[in-house]
């Protein structure tokens, strides 16, 4: 299994964290660590996630990018 770190920048939305978690679960990834910071000045939420799976990370990133409130995703490792 591979471990991946992601940084996801989103608009502030009440359901965005639930949607991201659902995609992680449905795509067969395990969430190992999550850190969320709200930046009210820019009306953004920054997610730092560590996920684990034997599947390629692009499989997950492509699905998360489809969410309307997602502004950017960076694969850190």
N, C-alpha and C positions, 0 to 999 in steps of 0.2 A: 504494500500500500504506500502511496505517496502522500506527503503532507504539503499543503499549499497555503500561502498567506495571501490574502486579498485586501485591498483597500477599495471601498465602495463609497462614492459620494452621491447623495440623493437630495431631493427636495424634502422639506419637512412634510410628512404625511402620516396620519394616524395609523395607517395599516401597512406601511412600507416594510417594517421589520418582520411582520407576520408573512408577507409575501416572499421576502427573501428566504426566510427559514423554510417555508413550504417548498420552494424550488430546490433548496439544498437537500431536503429530505426526499422529494420525489425523484431527483436525479441520482440518488444512491450515494450521496456524500455524507460523512459524519462531521458534525460541527464539534471541534475540539476546543476552540477559544473564541470569544467575541468581546469586543470593546466598542462601545457606542458613545460618540460625542456629538452633542447638538451645538451648532454654531448659529445662534439666533441672529447675529449681525448680518449673516448672509442667507439666513433661512435655509440652512443645509443640515444634513445629518451625515456624519462620517462614521463608517463601519470599518473596523479592523477585524478580519475574520481569519481563523485558521481552520481549514477543513482537511479531511483525509479520505482518500478513495483510491481504488486501483484504476479508475477511469481517468481519461485526460481532462485537465482543468478547463479546456475550451468547451467541453460538453456542458459545463455548469455556467461559464461566463456568458456564452451566447444566449442562454435562457434568461439570465438576470438582466442583461442589456435590453431585453424586450420590455421590461417594466417601464412605464411612462415616467415615473419619478426618478429613475436612475440617470445621473448626469455623467458619471465616469466610473470606470473600473480599472484598477491597476493590479497586475499580478506581481507580488513582491518576491515570491520564491516558489 
